């Protein structure tokens, strides 16, 4: 009987560090559903749970990069489904402007990801994490934040 080998990283494979700022009510619950459903997704994500994406200060994102993140994911409730009425609308406007400012810091637009994941979308969360991890792995390490770090 043939068994398939899992895609196990080798010591020379770059494994990205991804910081995720997620909404407590939707994306975090979706991540929990993915875990309790035993869905497989990359272990590269470190989650920071906040009450709402509307409360995420752009300085949090810059600090994540400063502290060694190769990418940042911001994810919350779908537009219109915010538990705080309009927090995700505020976040969407904020991140549209913030993306334009990233160029000034040397952080490429390909290092910040934004998504909507509801509490019932465990598979979407797992797919999102795998997709973001693959894109960041392909882009390579974010050297501007940590030039001495080995891949």
N, C-alpha and C positions, 0 to 999 in steps of 0.2 A: 504494500500500500504506500503510495506516494504522499508525502506531506509537504505542504508549501511552507517555505521559510517566510517568516514575517520580515518586513522591511526594517531590519535592525540597524541603527546607525553604527558606523565604524568609528574608531577613535579619531580618524581624520575628517569625518563628516562634521560640517558646521551645524550646530544645533542652536537656533535662535532663542533669544530671551524675549518673550512677548508679555507686556503688561496690559491687562484688560481692566478698564473701568466700566463696571456694569451696574445697571439698575437692579435694586433689590427685588422689585415686584415682578419683573418679566424676565430679563435675560438671566439673572441669577437663578431664578426658578427653572428656566429652560436648561441651564447647565446642570442643575440638580436632577432634572428629569433625564437628561442624557446619562448621568452617572448611575441613577437607580435603574435605568433601562439597560445598563451595561453596554452602552454604545462606545465604540473605539474611536478615540481621537488623540491627536498629538499631545504629549505631556508638557509642551513648551510654554503654556499659558499660566500666568500668575494673576489671579483674580483679586481685584479690589472692589468690594461691594459698597455702593453708595445708595442713598434713598432714591435718587432720580438722576438721570443724565443731565437734567437742567441745572444740577448743583455741582457739576464737574468744572472746576476752574481750569482754564487752559494752562496755568502754571503747573498743575499736576502732571500734565502731559510732558511739558519741558523737563520737569524734575525726574520723570520716569526715564527719559532719554539720558539725562545727566547721570543717573544711577545705573546705567548699563543696559537699558532695554534696546533691543534691535528694532522693535516696532511697538506701537500702541494700538489697542483696539478699544473703541468706545461703543457700547451697545446698550440699548434700552427698549422700552415699549414702542410698539408701532404707533405712528402718528394717529392721534384721536383716541388712543387707549391708555394714555398716561393716568396713573393713579393720583397725580397731582394736577390734573386738568390740562395744563399746557407746558409742562416741563420739557417734554421732548421737542416741542416746537421751538422753545427758547434754545435748546441744545443744537438743534439743526441750524438755526440762524448763526449761532456762535461758531460752530465748526466750519460753516461755509466761509466766514471771515477769517477764522484762525488758519485754515489751510493756506490762504494767501500770505499770511505772515511767516509760515514755516520756511519759505524760501530764504528769508532774511537770516534765519538761524543756521542754515546749512543742512537742515533736515529735509530730505526729499518727500514729496507728496506720496510716494510709494511706501512710506513708513507709518502712516496713520490710516487706520481703517475705522469705518463707522458703519453700524448695522442696526437693524431692528429685529429682535428675537422675542417672541412671546413665551409665556410660561409653558405653553402646550407644544412648543417647537424644539424638543430635545434633539431630534435628528438634524434640524437646521443649525442648531448650535454646534453639534459635532462636525458637520460639514463646513461650517464657517471657520472653526478652529483649524481644521485640516487644510483648508484653502489658504488662510492667512499664513500658516506655518510654511506651506509649500512656497508661497510667493516670497516670503522673507528669506527662506533658505536659499532660494534662487538669487535673490538680490545680494546676499552675503551679509557679513557683519556690518554694523553701523560704526565705522571707525572714528567718525568725528567725535563721538561721545566718549569713546574709550580706545584711544589709539594704541595702547600697549597690550590690549587683550588679544589672546591667541584664539583663533577660530576653533 
